[in-house]
Every structure is written in structure tokens, then in C-alpha cells.
Amino acid sequence: MSGPVILASRSASRAAILTGAGVDFQAVSPGVDEDAVKVEILARGGGPRDVAVDLADRKALAVSRRHPGLVIGADQTLELAGALYDKAENLAAARERLRLLRGQTHNLHAGVAVARDGAIIWRDLVTTTLAMRDFSDAFLEDYLTNEGVQALGSVGCYRLEGPGAQLFERIDGDYFAILGLPLLSLMDLLRREGALPA
């Protein structure tokens, strides 16, 4: 065995993915200033994909410097027409975000990195393309009423594992990556490192 598996995140969604897959882990907050990192990356000409990879690395490294074992860092960004979007702060902002995405195709970039002893040993980036249908304003209001603050938990204001599935007409890519963690490639790495049975 390679020591404990640690998720450098307090994300309920990522924890649920690992738990559902039978991965034994503990969750530790990475303490990374994500907003400052995004500003830094965008200022040097990076884009949404770079933000997802860099933040996954930094989260894994921040926890790996304090804890032994395999540390998983992850981040997800939403890209529409080349622009990076952050999580909506309230339901009014979620309404505007969904109106912006309605009838459009956007990308979710899910970065994941694994660190050990303060060094990155593996990383992956999975991009998923999602086409949102041209839903009615009445549907949007009903959706936000039913989802409430749960809509604020993801950058796209939707939970694909919940009513958010009704927002889409087509999805191309990895379901787990949409939820925030590219699971299949990660489990392959964990098996190679002895953290999961082969």
C-alpha cells in the first residue's frame, strides 16, 4: 500500500463519487485561495483549461506537504465562448447564468492531480461538451424554485445527477467529470499505486 488516500477538497459531490466507487479516503481542506490563482493564471494569458489543471495541482500539493499518502486535488471550470465563469453567488445570478447558457454549448474542464511527498506524480484533464436546450422561462423559474441553493453548488448551476439533467439536449463526455472528478482514470492510477485492488 502507498499510504492513505486523501481528497484535498471539502466538495460533497467529489466525496460522494469516491465513496460510491468504494474508495477509502479522508477529506482535508486544501486552503488554496482559488480566486487569487485564477487572477494570476488569466493575467499571464492562461485559459479555463489551465485554471482547472493548475488549481488541481495546487490543492494536491498544499495538502501533500502536510500529510503522507496519495493526495487527490481536483478543480472544474466552465468555459463558454472562450470565457471562464465562476460559481453564481445567489439565485438571481444563477438565473442569469442559466439564461446565458440556454440554447448554447459549453465546456466543462475537470482537472485532477495526485501528489505524494509534496510532488505531483500524475494528472489528467477531461473536457466534456454540454448542449443546453432552449428551455422556457417558466421551466427556468420552476427549476430554480425546486433546486434552491443546491443550484449554487456547481459552476453551471445544475446537478446532472438531479433535475439539472432536464436542462440538456446533448452531452458528450465523461459523466463523472461533469460531477467534478474524472473517476475512471483516477481509479486506474490508484490501482497502479496499490491504493485499490487490481
FISE-47972 format. One line per field, with one value per atom (N, C-alpha, C): residue number from 1; chain; z, x, y. Coordinates in nm, 4 decimals. Example, Ala and Ser with C-alpha at 12.3 -4.5 7.8 and 13.67 -1.06 7.14 Angstrom:
% FISE-47972
num	c(1 1 1 2 2 2)
cadena	c(A A A A A A)
w	c(0.7800 0.7800 0.7800 0.7080 0.7140 0.7870)
u	c(1.3190 1.2300 1.3200 1.2850 1.3670 1.2900)
v	c(-0.5690 -0.4500 -0.3300 -0.2250 -0.1060 0.0030)
END
This chain:
% FISE-47972
num	c(1 1 1 2 2 2 3 3 3 4 4 4 5 5 5 6 6 6 7 7 7 8 8 8 9 9 9 10 10 10 11 11 11 12 12 12 13 13 13 14 14 14 15 15 15 16 16 16 17 17 17 18 18 18 19 19 19 20 20 20 21 21 21 22 22 22 23 23 23 24 24 24 25 25 25 26 26 26 27 27 27 28 28 28 29 29 29 30 30 30 31 31 31 32 32 32 33 33 33 34 34 34 35 35 35 36 36 36 37 37 37 38 38 38 39 39 39 40 40 40 41 41 41 42 42 42 43 43 43 44 44 44 45 45 45 46 46 46 47 47 47 48 48 48 49 49 49 50 50 50 51 51 51 52 52 52 53 53 53 54 54 54 55 55 55 56 56 56 57 57 57 58 58 58 59 59 59 60 60 60 61 61 61 62 62 62 63 63 63 64 64 64 65 65 65 66 66 66 67 67 67 68 68 68 69 69 69 70 70 70 71 71 71 72 72 72 73 73 73 74 74 74 75 75 75 76 76 76 77 77 77 78 78 78 79 79 79 80 80 80 81 81 81 82 82 82 83 83 83 84 84 84 85 85 85 86 86 86 87 87 87 88 88 88 89 89 89 90 90 90 91 91 91 92 92 92 93 93 93 94 94 94 95 95 95 96 96 96 97 97 97 98 98 98 99 99 99 100 100 100 101 101 101 102 102 102 103 103 103 104 104 104 105 105 105 106 106 106 107 107 107 108 108 108 109 109 109 110 110 110 111 111 111 112 112 112 113 113 113 114 114 114 115 115 115 116 116 116 117 117 117 118 118 118 119 119 119 120 120 120 121 121 121 122 122 122 123 123 123 124 124 124 125 125 125 126 126 126 127 127 127 128 128 128 129 129 129 130 130 130 131 131 131 132 132 132 133 133 133 134 134 134 135 135 135 136 136 136 137 137 137 138 138 138 139 139 139 140 140 140 141 141 141 142 142 142 143 143 143 144 144 144 145 145 145 146 146 146 147 147 147 148 148 148 149 149 149 150 150 150 151 151 151 152 152 152 153 153 153 154 154 154 155 155 155 156 156 156 157 157 157 158 158 158 159 159 159 160 160 160 161 161 161 162 162 162 163 163 163 164 164 164 165 165 165 166 166 166 167 167 167 168 168 168 169 169 169 170 170 170 171 171 171 172 172 172 173 173 173 174 174 174 175 175 175 176 176 176 177 177 177 178 178 178 179 179 179 180 180 180 181 181 181 182 182 182 183 183 183 184 184 184 185 185 185 186 186 186 187 187 187 188 188 188 189 189 189 190 190 190 191 191 191 192 192 192 193 193 193 194 194 194 195 195 195 196 196 196 197 197 197 198 198 198)
cadena	c(A A A A A A A A A A A A A A A A A A A A A A A A A A A A A A A A A A A A A A A A A A A A A A A A A A A A A A A A A A A A A A A A A A A A A A A A A A A A A A A A A A A A A A A A A A A A A A A A A A A A A A A A A A A A A A A A A A A A A A A A A A A A A A A A A A A A A A A A A A A A A A A A A A A A A A A A A A A A A A A A A A A A A A A A A A A A A A A A A A A A A A A A A A A A A A A A A A A A A A A A A A A A A A A A A A A A A A A A A A A A A A A A A A A A A A A A A A A A A A A A A A A A A A A A A A A A A A A A A A A A A A A A A A A A A A A A A A A A A A A A A A A A A A A A A A A A A A A A A A A A A A A A A A A A A A A A A A A A A A A A A A A A A A A A A A A A A A A A A A A A A A A A A A A A A A A A A A A A A A A A A A A A A A A A A A A A A A A A A A A A A A A A A A A A A A A A A A A A A A A A A A A A A A A A A A A A A A A A A A A A A A A A A A A A A A A A A A A A A A A A A A A A A A A A A A A A A A A A A A A A A A A A A A A A A A A A A A A A A A A A A A A A A A A A A A A A A A A A A A A A A A A A A A A A A A A A A A A A A A A A A A A A A A A A A A A A A A A A A A A A A A A A A A A A A A A A A A A A A A A A A A A A A A A A A A A A A A A A A A A A A A A A A A A A A A A A A A)
w	c(0.0000 0.0000 0.0000 -0.0543 -0.0697 0.0370 0.1450 0.2480 0.2251 0.3089 0.2978 0.1692 0.1311 0.0191 0.0794 0.0364 0.0887 -0.0260 -0.0081 -0.1040 -0.0551 -0.1334 -0.0957 -0.1361 -0.0703 -0.1066 0.0005 0.0151 0.1011 0.0160 -0.1142 -0.2056 -0.1732 -0.1439 -0.1155 -0.2379 -0.3559 -0.4795 -0.5036 -0.4891 -0.5109 -0.4068 -0.2838 -0.1785 -0.2087 -0.2584 -0.2906 -0.4053 -0.5031 -0.6148 -0.5644 -0.4820 -0.4297 -0.3389 -0.2536 -0.1633 -0.2433 -0.3435 -0.4266 -0.5007 -0.5344 -0.6065 -0.5128 -0.3825 -0.2866 -0.2522 -0.2713 -0.2378 -0.0920 -0.0134 0.1266 0.1324 0.1831 0.1818 0.2987 0.3235 0.4151 0.3393 0.3766 0.3096 0.3967 0.3333 0.4020 0.3172 0.3804 0.3070 0.2625 0.1330 0.0856 0.1264 0.1543 0.1955 0.0854 -0.0387 -0.1526 -0.1866 -0.2082 -0.2483 -0.3982 -0.4308 -0.5710 -0.6542 -0.5972 -0.6727 -0.7117 -0.6186 -0.6467 -0.7546 -0.7501 -0.8502 -0.9882 -0.9942 -1.1231 -1.1825 -1.1003 -1.1478 -1.2022 -1.1286 -1.1697 -1.3044 -1.3206 -1.4435 -1.5626 -1.5446 -1.6545 -1.6923 -1.5922 -1.6185 -1.7046 -1.6926 -1.7738 -1.9047 -1.9381 -2.0671 -2.0685 -1.9513 -1.9433 -1.9631 -1.9868 -2.0078 -1.9094 -1.9294 -1.8368 -1.8148 -1.9193 -1.9039 -1.8111 -1.8295 -1.7461 -1.5994 -1.5760 -1.4388 -1.3714 -1.4431 -1.3849 -1.3486 -1.4385 -1.4135 -1.3003 -1.3054 -1.2060 -1.0663 -1.0545 -0.9227 -0.8688 -0.9560 -0.9112 -0.8546 -0.9273 -0.8800 -0.7445 -0.7348 -0.6120 -0.4911 -0.5109 -0.3996 -0.3524 -0.4493 -0.4127 -0.3406 -0.3917 -0.3310 -0.1921 -0.1754 -0.0457 0.0648 0.0360 0.1372 0.1469 0.0337 0.0342 0.1168 0.1247 0.2056 0.3550 0.3917 0.5336 0.5735 0.4733 0.5025 0.4145 0.4696 0.3876 0.3059 0.2068 0.1267 -0.0090 -0.0741 -0.2049 -0.1858 -0.2359 -0.2183 -0.3531 -0.3582 -0.4806 -0.4764 -0.5764 -0.5942 -0.7192 -0.7174 -0.8351 -0.8466 -0.9695 -0.9941 -1.1250 -1.1358 -1.2558 -1.2971 -1.4269 -1.4788 -1.5901 -1.6061 -1.7136 -1.8142 -1.9409 -2.0488 -2.1492 -2.1770 -2.2799 -2.3698 -2.4980 -2.5969 -2.5525 -2.4915 -2.4513 -2.3174 -2.2555 -2.1273 -2.0109 -1.8987 -1.7752 -1.6871 -1.6324 -1.5428 -1.4071 -1.3020 -1.1649 -1.1178 -0.9991 -0.9423 -0.9187 -0.9386 -0.9108 -0.7596 -0.7166 -0.5733 -0.5108 -0.5909 -0.5383 -0.6493 -0.6155 -0.7132 -0.8276 -0.8020 -0.9108 -1.0126 -0.9633 -1.0527 -1.1238 -1.0545 -1.1166 -1.2312 -1.2121 -1.3170 -1.4407 -1.4201 -1.5329 -1.5990 -1.5182 -1.5738 -1.6640 -1.6172 -1.6954 -1.8205 -1.8126 -1.9333 -2.0343 -1.9844 -2.0723 -2.1399 -2.0653 -2.1173 -2.2038 -2.1857 -2.2559 -2.4080 -2.4717 -2.6162 -2.6671 -2.5747 -2.6102 -2.5752 -2.6308 -2.5970 -2.5183 -2.4032 -2.3228 -2.2871 -2.2384 -2.1973 -2.0471 -1.9881 -1.8503 -1.8558 -1.7930 -1.7850 -1.6418 -1.6282 -1.4957 -1.4845 -1.4001 -1.3758 -1.2497 -1.2515 -1.1317 -1.1262 -1.0067 -0.9874 -0.8601 -0.8595 -0.7399 -0.7016 -0.5745 -0.5223 -0.4136 -0.3996 -0.2897 -0.2460 -0.1153 -0.0598 -0.1205 -0.1423 -0.1893 -0.3364 -0.4169 -0.5612 -0.6384 -0.7521 -0.8383 -0.9051 -0.8933 -0.9577 -1.0771 -1.0920 -1.2003 -1.2115 -1.3339 -1.3534 -1.4769 -1.4833 -1.6001 -1.6156 -1.7383 -1.7677 -1.8629 -1.8236 -1.9061 -1.9388 -2.0677 -2.1124 -2.1634 -2.1139 -2.1540 -2.2210 -2.3268 -2.4006 -2.3730 -2.3306 -2.2942 -2.3738 -2.4381 -2.5145 -2.4349 -2.3905 -2.3118 -2.4061 -2.3754 -2.4617 -2.4413 -2.5330 -2.5277 -2.4452 -2.3145 -2.2242 -2.2046 -2.1584 -2.1391 -2.0094 -2.0010 -1.8764 -1.7633 -1.7952 -1.6928 -1.6369 -1.7248 -1.6779 -1.5889 -1.6309 -1.5542 -1.4130 -1.4011 -1.2688 -1.1826 -1.2440 -1.1704 -1.1255 -1.2138 -1.1823 -1.0634 -1.0660 -0.9578 -0.8265 -0.8367 -0.7158 -0.6512 -0.7335 -0.6807 -0.6337 -0.7061 -0.6708 -0.5561 -0.5544 -0.4493 -0.4470 -0.3270 -0.3144 -0.3664 -0.3883 -0.4464 -0.5850 -0.6539 -0.7865 -0.7795 -0.6615 -0.6467 -0.6223 -0.6106 -0.5791 -0.6958 -0.8172 -0.9348 -1.0183 -1.0944 -1.1722 -1.2801 -1.3266 -1.4281 -1.3717 -1.2389 -1.1698 -1.1979 -1.2135 -1.2349 -1.1696 -1.1266 -1.0781 -1.1801 -1.2547 -1.3571 -1.2948 -1.1706 -1.1005 -1.0423 -1.0654 -1.0175 -1.1317 -1.0986 -1.2001 -1.3079 -1.2818 -1.3821 -1.5125 -1.5089 -1.6318 -1.7329 -1.6841 -1.7732 -1.8541 -1.8202 -1.8903 -2.0245 -2.0497 -2.1621 -2.2736 -2.3953 -2.5101 -2.5565 -2.5210 -2.5615 -2.4688 -2.4369 -2.3559 -2.4167 -2.4422 -2.4968 -2.3986 -2.3354 -2.2434 -2.1237 -2.0213 -1.9021 -1.7945 -1.7563 -1.6555 -1.5235 -1.4791 -1.3511 -1.3563 -1.4722 -1.4872 -1.4746 -1.5251 -1.5114 -1.3643 -1.2863 -1.1430 -1.0675 -1.1349 -1.0735 -1.0507 -1.0914 -1.0669 -1.1754 -1.2628 -1.3645 -1.2968 -1.2701 -1.1804 -1.2419 -1.3668 -1.4219 -1.4342 -1.4862 -1.4961 -1.3571 -1.2635 -1.1269 -1.0611 -1.0774 -1.0172 -1.0790 -1.2072 -1.2702 -1.2018 -1.1752 -1.1051 -0.9635 -0.8928 -0.7558 -0.7536 -0.8552 -0.8632 -0.8863 -0.9755 -1.0033 -0.8805 -0.7961 -0.6753 -0.5555 -0.5744 -0.4669 -0.3691 -0.4014 -0.3117 -0.3356 -0.4482 -0.4793 -0.5262 -0.5037 -0.5511 -0.7043 -0.7563 -0.9017 -0.9531)
u	c(0.0843 0.0000 0.0877 0.0309 0.1057 0.0687 0.0070 -0.0371 -0.1809 -0.2335 -0.3738 -0.4024 -0.5287 -0.5760 -0.6484 -0.6102 -0.6678 -0.7263 -0.8469 -0.9105 -0.8876 -0.8157 -0.7859 -0.9029 -1.0156 -1.1388 -1.2434 -1.3314 -1.4484 -1.5744 -1.5567 -1.6692 -1.7505 -1.8798 -1.9676 -1.9827 -1.9849 -2.0006 -1.8802 -1.7596 -1.6392 -1.6290 -1.6627 -1.6604 -1.7612 -1.8786 -1.9817 -1.9368 -1.8667 -1.8171 -1.7193 -1.6226 -1.5240 -1.5887 -1.6789 -1.7484 -1.8282 -1.9009 -1.9815 -1.8985 -1.7747 -1.6849 -1.6101 -1.6306 -1.5663 -1.4234 -1.3878 -1.2532 -1.2519 -1.1608 -1.1454 -1.0539 -1.1041 -1.0270 -1.0699 -0.9910 -1.0307 -1.0242 -1.1102 -1.1150 -1.0475 -0.9630 -0.8906 -0.9036 -0.9371 -0.9467 -0.8081 -0.7915 -0.6581 -0.6136 -0.7075 -0.6697 -0.6045 -0.6440 -0.5890 -0.6819 -0.6266 -0.7047 -0.7334 -0.8455 -0.8763 -0.8933 -0.9553 -0.9767 -0.8442 -0.7493 -0.6184 -0.5454 -0.5567 -0.4904 -0.5511 -0.6830 -0.7486 -0.7018 -0.6954 -0.6492 -0.5078 -0.4218 -0.2816 -0.2717 -0.3466 -0.3391 -0.3940 -0.5069 -0.5663 -0.4774 -0.4100 -0.3229 -0.2030 -0.1594 -0.0453 -0.0892 -0.2173 -0.2673 -0.3232 -0.3369 -0.3954 -0.5457 -0.6048 -0.7485 -0.8140 -0.9424 -1.0170 -0.9551 -0.8982 -0.8333 -0.7121 -0.6337 -0.5148 -0.5531 -0.6626 -0.7087 -0.7432 -0.8162 -0.8561 -0.7347 -0.6356 -0.5158 -0.4326 -0.4111 -0.3259 -0.3858 -0.5158 -0.5792 -0.5800 -0.5993 -0.5925 -0.4532 -0.3497 -0.2116 -0.1904 -0.2304 -0.2030 -0.2755 -0.3969 -0.4717 -0.4027 -0.3645 -0.2973 -0.1657 -0.0875 0.0418 0.0266 -0.0717 -0.0903 -0.1149 -0.1959 -0.2264 -0.1126 -0.0497 0.0580 0.1779 0.1992 0.3111 0.2867 0.1600 0.1239 0.0864 0.0539 0.0036 0.0715 0.1057 0.1612 0.0509 0.0930 -0.0018 -0.0272 -0.1312 -0.1721 -0.2777 -0.2502 -0.3414 -0.4019 -0.5332 -0.6066 -0.6527 -0.6118 -0.6617 -0.7461 -0.8519 -0.9392 -0.9971 -1.0241 -1.0933 -1.1691 -1.2716 -1.3550 -1.3830 -1.3734 -1.4060 -1.5081 -1.5865 -1.6846 -1.6370 -1.6370 -1.5948 -1.7081 -1.7433 -1.8422 -1.7813 -1.7684 -1.7120 -1.5754 -1.4949 -1.3603 -1.3480 -1.4606 -1.4587 -1.4769 -1.4132 -1.4209 -1.5320 -1.6131 -1.7221 -1.7047 -1.7263 -1.7213 -1.8613 -1.8690 -1.9986 -2.0829 -2.2125 -2.3056 -2.3160 -2.3237 -2.3243 -2.4632 -2.5673 -2.7039 -2.7970 -2.9252 -3.0198 -3.0469 -3.0373 -3.0540 -2.9415 -2.8193 -2.7056 -2.7182 -2.7723 -2.7937 -2.8944 -2.9968 -3.0970 -3.0310 -2.9462 -2.8774 -2.7794 -2.7103 -2.6159 -2.6889 -2.8030 -2.8770 -2.9379 -2.9774 -3.0254 -2.9124 -2.7920 -2.6749 -2.6423 -2.6516 -2.6173 -2.7283 -2.8511 -2.9682 -2.9496 -2.9693 -2.9571 -2.8136 -2.7161 -2.5742 -2.5028 -2.3846 -2.2984 -2.1788 -2.1523 -2.0378 -1.9523 -1.8322 -1.7392 -1.7162 -1.7064 -1.6599 -1.5226 -1.4243 -1.2894 -1.2690 -1.2454 -1.2239 -1.0783 -1.0051 -0.8656 -0.8537 -0.7647 -0.7388 -0.5889 -0.5331 -0.3902 -0.3730 -0.2694 -0.2351 -0.0914 -0.0734 0.0593 0.0980 0.2282 0.2826 0.4131 0.4305 0.5524 0.5817 0.4777 0.4959 0.5279 0.5033 0.5296 0.4144 0.3802 0.2763 0.3314 0.2580 0.3010 0.2132 0.0982 0.0049 -0.0978 -0.1435 -0.2539 -0.3331 -0.4557 -0.5409 -0.6323 -0.6750 -0.7726 -0.8749 -1.0012 -1.1093 -1.2050 -1.2291 -1.3219 -1.4500 -1.5612 -1.6928 -1.7678 -1.8409 -1.9182 -2.0664 -2.1334 -2.2751 -2.3574 -2.4623 -2.5527 -2.6816 -2.7062 -2.8254 -2.9410 -3.0561 -3.1726 -3.2284 -3.3129 -3.3725 -3.5012 -3.4840 -3.5992 -3.6727 -3.7956 -3.8802 -3.8464 -3.8869 -3.8702 -3.9484 -4.0651 -4.1466 -4.0724 -4.0077 -3.9288 -3.8148 -3.7483 -3.6355 -3.6786 -3.7896 -3.8381 -3.8745 -3.9394 -3.9774 -3.8525 -3.7534 -3.6282 -3.5586 -3.5469 -3.4780 -3.5559 -3.6874 -3.7696 -3.7451 -3.7390 -3.7200 -3.5766 -3.4794 -3.3391 -3.2934 -3.3406 -3.2990 -3.1480 -3.0919 -2.9479 -2.8611 -2.9208 -2.8422 -2.7906 -2.8596 -2.8165 -2.6844 -2.6501 -2.5274 -2.4045 -2.4247 -2.3148 -2.2237 -2.2683 -2.1848 -2.1743 -2.0658 -2.0396 -2.1460 -2.2088 -2.3127 -2.4525 -2.4637 -2.5934 -2.6834 -2.6225 -2.7014 -2.6335 -2.7182 -2.6718 -2.7200 -2.6272 -2.6665 -2.7292 -2.6918 -2.7491 -2.8862 -2.9360 -3.0679 -3.1489 -3.2393 -3.3243 -3.2474 -3.1198 -3.0400 -3.0285 -3.0504 -3.0467 -3.1496 -3.2584 -3.3652 -3.3250 -3.2120 -3.1681 -3.1020 -3.0672 -2.9795 -3.0469 -2.9950 -3.0379 -2.9287 -2.8021 -2.6930 -2.5730 -2.5077 -2.3860 -2.2842 -2.1656 -2.0580 -1.9421 -1.9188 -1.8061 -1.8317 -1.7522 -1.7453 -1.8425 -1.9355 -2.0359 -1.9706 -1.8724 -1.8081 -1.7325 -1.6737 -1.6035 -1.7012 -1.8230 -1.9247 -1.9557 -1.9561 -1.9825 -1.8629 -1.7470 -1.6333 -1.5088 -1.5109 -1.3939 -1.3840 -1.2822 -1.2640 -1.2267 -1.3248 -1.3082 -1.2330 -1.2612 -1.2063 -1.0545 -1.0010 -0.8553 -0.7921 -0.8616 -0.8107 -0.8038 -0.9083 -0.9065 -0.7966 -0.7686 -0.6584 -0.5264 -0.5070 -0.3853 -0.3812 -0.4934 -0.4970 -0.4677 -0.5141 -0.4815 -0.3317 -0.2733 -0.1298 -0.0460 -0.0970 -0.0235 -0.0553 -0.1398 -0.1713 -0.2768 -0.3440 -0.4461 -0.5834 -0.5980 -0.7188 -0.6763 -0.7584 -0.7231 -0.7203 -0.6240 -0.6130 -0.7087)
v	c(-0.1203 0.0000 0.1252 0.2322 0.3568 0.4592 0.4156 0.5089 0.5492 0.6377 0.6757 0.7533 0.7518 0.8341 0.9543 1.0717 1.1951 1.2755 1.3230 1.4128 1.5549 1.6338 1.7723 1.8609 1.8378 1.9088 1.8855 1.9819 1.9640 1.9506 1.9227 1.9093 1.7843 1.8036 1.6901 1.6010 1.6613 1.5844 1.4935 1.5486 1.4662 1.3550 1.3873 1.2855 1.1752 1.2130 1.1133 1.0225 1.0790 0.9987 0.8930 0.9343 0.8393 0.7357 0.7793 0.6866 0.5846 0.6319 0.5438 0.4411 0.4777 0.3868 0.2927 0.3081 0.2186 0.2554 0.3837 0.4290 0.4749 0.4205 0.4593 0.5820 0.6928 0.8172 0.9055 1.0083 1.1139 1.2457 1.3390 1.4690 1.5744 1.6571 1.7636 1.8899 2.0001 2.1265 2.1706 2.2071 2.2434 2.3833 2.4728 2.6079 2.6893 2.6669 2.7412 2.8570 2.9751 3.0929 3.0830 3.0204 2.9919 3.1182 3.2201 3.3441 3.4086 3.4106 3.4704 3.3912 3.2582 3.1739 3.1997 3.2103 3.2367 3.3688 3.4721 3.6030 3.5917 3.5207 3.5034 3.4316 3.3228 3.2434 3.3209 3.3867 3.4640 3.5822 3.6427 3.7579 3.7197 3.5943 3.5517 3.4865 3.5007 3.4534 3.3136 3.2528 3.1192 3.1239 3.0085 2.9993 2.9056 2.8764 2.7907 2.6531 2.5924 2.4620 2.4732 2.5797 2.5999 2.6185 2.6894 2.7127 2.5801 2.4927 2.3640 2.2791 2.2738 2.1922 2.2523 2.3830 2.4483 2.4379 2.4612 2.4538 2.3107 2.2114 2.0720 2.0429 2.0877 2.0696 2.1361 2.2610 2.3379 2.2803 2.2338 2.1738 2.0454 1.9609 1.8359 1.8636 1.9584 1.9904 2.0504 2.1392 2.2049 2.1034 2.0019 1.9002 1.7985 1.7651 1.6660 1.7117 1.8421 1.8927 1.8744 1.8512 1.8372 1.6947 1.6098 1.4751 1.3712 1.2554 1.1475 1.0790 1.0026 0.9258 0.9883 0.9384 0.9883 1.0963 1.2140 1.3277 1.3657 1.3649 1.3963 1.5418 1.6171 1.7536 1.7592 1.8384 1.8467 1.9864 2.0246 2.1509 2.1398 2.2213 2.2207 2.3637 2.3899 2.5221 2.5108 2.6153 2.6232 2.7262 2.6855 2.7737 2.7900 2.9124 2.9451 3.0512 3.0183 3.1112 3.1646 3.0773 3.1140 3.1826 3.2170 3.2890 3.1925 3.2249 3.1465 3.2011 3.1104 3.1507 3.0852 3.1635 3.1141 3.0764 3.0183 2.9829 3.1083 3.0932 3.2027 3.2224 3.3477 3.3776 3.3684 3.3809 3.3762 3.3292 3.3128 3.2591 3.3564 3.4842 3.5817 3.5654 3.5462 3.5242 3.3898 3.2879 3.1574 3.1695 3.2484 3.2707 3.3307 3.4304 3.4943 3.3977 3.3157 3.2181 3.1189 3.0688 2.9702 3.0324 3.1580 3.2265 3.2416 3.2665 3.2796 3.1461 3.0367 2.9047 2.8442 2.8913 2.8359 2.8411 2.7257 2.7185 2.7214 2.7163 2.7246 2.5932 2.5793 2.4662 2.5193 2.4584 2.4996 2.3791 2.4060 2.3012 2.3058 2.1887 2.1750 2.1088 2.1728 2.1173 2.0669 1.9372 1.8777 1.8352 1.9052 1.8717 1.7890 1.6903 1.6100 1.5827 1.5908 1.5652 1.4835 1.4024 1.3243 1.3577 1.3914 1.4241 1.3245 1.3061 1.2261 1.2910 1.3079 1.3677 1.5047 1.5833 1.7199 1.7339 1.6295 1.6365 1.5733 1.6323 1.5762 1.4508 1.3404 1.2162 1.1800 1.2476 1.2134 1.3244 1.3481 1.4433 1.4059 1.4541 1.4315 1.5526 1.5749 1.6797 1.6209 1.6278 1.5749 1.6891 1.7079 1.8121 1.7481 1.7965 1.7487 1.8631 1.8306 1.9303 1.9078 2.0143 2.0044 2.1052 2.0569 2.1431 2.1606 2.2821 2.3109 2.3421 2.2869 2.3085 2.4490 2.4892 2.6227 2.6158 2.5996 2.5833 2.7153 2.7039 2.8225 2.8945 3.0203 3.0951 3.0296 2.9741 2.9079 2.7868 2.7107 2.5961 2.6432 2.7493 2.8016 2.8398 2.9099 2.9514 2.8312 2.7321 2.6116 2.5359 2.5289 2.4606 2.5267 2.6577 2.7282 2.7208 2.7213 2.7073 2.5718 2.4674 2.3318 2.3062 2.3587 2.3351 2.4249 2.5484 2.6409 2.6575 2.6640 2.6905 2.5755 2.4578 2.3482 2.3852 2.4758 2.5198 2.5962 2.6467 2.7258 2.6384 2.5087 2.4182 2.3866 2.4146 2.3880 2.5145 2.5232 2.6430 2.6662 2.5583 2.5727 2.5857 2.5843 2.5949 2.4748 2.3576 2.2369 2.1169 2.0246 1.8935 1.7908 1.7346 1.6391 1.5149 1.4860 1.3706 1.4024 1.5228 1.5654 1.6266 1.7195 1.7822 1.8588 1.8881 1.9574 1.8802 1.7497 1.6689 1.7183 1.7774 1.8243 1.9480 2.0094 2.1302 2.1001 1.9737 1.9425 1.8652 1.8883 1.8085 1.7121 1.7413 1.6534 1.6739 1.5640 1.5690 1.4737 1.5233 1.4412 1.4410 1.3256 1.3187 1.2312 1.2538 1.1699 1.2200 1.1341 1.1698 1.2110 1.1347 1.1650 1.2980 1.3284 1.4561 1.5724 1.5538 1.6586 1.6825 1.5758 1.5883 1.6461 1.6545 1.7218 1.6387 1.5094 1.4252 1.3176 1.3245 1.2195 1.0878 1.0060 0.8919 0.7752 0.7416 0.6181 0.6235 0.7328 0.7436 0.7524 0.8171 0.8273 0.6899 0.6078 0.4740 0.3875 0.4057 0.3332 0.3681 0.4975 0.5399 0.4819 0.4859 0.4331 0.2831 0.2101 0.0669 0.0467 0.1246 0.1121 0.1434 0.2347 0.2733 0.1850 0.0852 -0.0081 0.0394 0.1505 0.2038 0.1401 0.0702 -0.0056 -0.1430 -0.2451 -0.3799 -0.3842 -0.4589 -0.4738 -0.5789)
END
